[in-house]
Structure formats: C-alpha cells, structure tokens
Amino acid sequence: MELTDWIVILAVTLMAIAFFCARTPANWSRENRARRLAGTRMLVQAACSLWAALLILAHGLFALNGLPGLHPAPLEALTGVAILIVCGCYWSIRGGKLLKPRRLFTAY
C-alpha cells in the first residue's frame, strides 16, 4: 500500500472516533464533559499509536527496500512496534473506561 492509503485510513479512523465520541448531551456537567474529552483523546492516541506500529511493520520490516534512508535492525523495529502496540492497548482500555458513565453507588 502507498503512504496516501495509510493516511486515508488514519483520517477515516480519526473521523469515526470524533463522530462517535464527541457527542455530549447539553445537560451534562463540566466534569462529565472533561471525562468524555479525555476518553476521546486517549482513543485518538491509541489509534495513532496502532497506526504507526502497523506502518512500521508494513514499510520497515516487510517492504523490500524499507524506509528510504533509514534501515533499522529488525530487533529494533520490532521493539518499537511492541512498545507502540502496548501503549495503544493501554490508551484504548483507559479511554474506554473514561467514556463509560460513572456509577453513582459503588460497592467495594
């Protein structure tokens, strides 16, 4: 895939996140809006992180010529990809928890 295809995929993903997560009812408190905004931001970070990891895998490891002017060792590239995937999963889980409504009464 060309780089423009990768950019289009990222743009569509970010627009979907913005469409589904940015809607807040008018009667929500400032605290709930802040939680929703933080959750949306974390989901955007997760999408960008996973997109970058997949781009590095596709163009850095599996391409014949690799990235122009940059030829990292496969272990270094896999380490970077693993770190990006772990960060993306963490941000996705935390963002999902922030988007859920808070419970009024919690039993510990």
C-alpha positions as CSV (number, residue, x, y, z in Angstrom):
1,M,0.0,0.0,0.0
2,E,1.1,3.5,-0.7
3,L,1.6,6.1,2.0
4,T,-1.5,8.0,0.8
5,D,-3.6,4.9,1.5
6,W,-2.2,4.7,5.0
7,I,-3.0,8.4,5.6
8,V,-6.6,7.9,4.3
9,I,-7.1,5.0,6.7
10,L,-5.8,7.2,9.6
11,A,-8.1,10.0,8.7
12,V,-11.2,7.8,8.4
13,T,-10.4,6.2,11.8
14,L,-9.9,9.6,13.5
15,M,-13.2,10.9,12.0
16,A,-15.0,7.8,13.2
17,I,-13.7,8.3,16.7
18,A,-14.6,12.0,16.6
19,F,-18.1,11.2,15.3
20,F,-18.9,8.6,17.9
21,C,-17.2,10.0,21.0
22,A,-17.5,13.8,20.7
23,R,-21.3,14.0,21.1
24,T,-22.2,15.1,24.6
25,P,-25.7,16.0,25.9
26,A,-26.4,19.6,26.8
27,N,-27.3,18.9,30.4
28,W,-24.0,17.1,31.3
29,S,-21.8,18.6,34.0
30,R,-18.4,20.1,33.3
31,E,-16.8,17.0,35.0
32,N,-18.6,14.6,32.7
33,R,-17.6,16.6,29.6
34,A,-14.0,16.6,30.8
35,R,-14.1,12.8,31.2
36,R,-15.6,12.4,27.8
37,L,-13.0,14.6,26.2
38,A,-10.1,12.8,28.0
39,G,-11.5,9.4,26.8
40,T,-11.8,10.6,23.3
41,R,-8.2,11.9,23.4
42,M,-7.0,8.6,24.6
43,L,-8.8,6.7,21.9
44,V,-7.2,9.1,19.3
45,Q,-3.8,8.4,20.8
46,A,-4.4,4.7,20.7
47,A,-5.5,4.8,17.0
48,C,-2.4,6.9,16.1
49,S,-0.2,4.5,18.0
50,L,-1.6,1.4,16.4
51,W,-1.5,3.0,13.0
52,A,2.2,3.9,13.4
53,A,3.0,0.4,14.6
54,L,1.3,-1.1,11.6
55,L,3.0,1.4,9.3
56,I,6.4,0.5,10.7
57,L,5.7,-3.2,10.3
58,A,4.5,-2.8,6.7
59,H,7.1,-0.4,5.4
60,G,10.0,-1.1,7.8
61,L,10.1,-4.9,8.0
62,F,8.1,-6.4,5.2
63,A,8.9,-3.9,2.4
64,L,11.7,-4.9,0.0
65,N,13.6,-1.5,0.2
66,G,12.4,-0.5,3.7
67,L,12.1,3.2,4.6
68,P,14.1,5.5,2.4
69,G,17.4,6.4,4.1
70,L,16.5,4.5,7.3
71,H,17.4,0.9,7.7
72,P,16.9,-0.2,11.4
73,A,17.8,-3.6,12.6
74,P,14.7,-6.0,12.7
75,L,15.1,-6.3,16.5
76,E,15.0,-2.5,17.0
77,A,12.0,-2.2,14.7
78,L,10.1,-5.0,16.5
79,T,10.9,-3.4,19.8
80,G,9.5,-0.1,18.7
81,V,6.4,-1.8,17.3
82,A,5.8,-3.8,20.5
83,I,6.1,-0.6,22.6
84,L,3.6,1.2,20.3
85,I,1.2,-1.6,20.5
86,V,1.4,-1.8,24.3
87,C,0.8,1.9,24.6
88,G,-2.1,1.8,22.1
89,C,-3.8,-1.1,24.0
90,Y,-3.3,0.8,27.3
91,W,-4.8,4.0,25.9
92,S,-7.7,2.2,24.4
93,I,-8.6,0.4,27.6
94,R,-8.3,3.6,29.7
95,G,-10.2,5.7,27.1
96,G,-13.0,3.1,27.0
97,K,-13.3,3.3,30.8
98,L,-13.4,7.1,30.7
99,L,-16.2,7.0,28.1
100,K,-18.4,4.9,30.2
101,P,-20.8,6.7,32.6
102,R,-19.7,6.8,36.2
103,R,-21.6,4.6,38.7
104,L,-23.5,6.5,41.4
105,F,-23.2,3.9,44.1
106,T,-20.2,1.6,44.1
107,A,-19.9,-1.4,46.4
108,Y,-16.4,-2.3,47.5
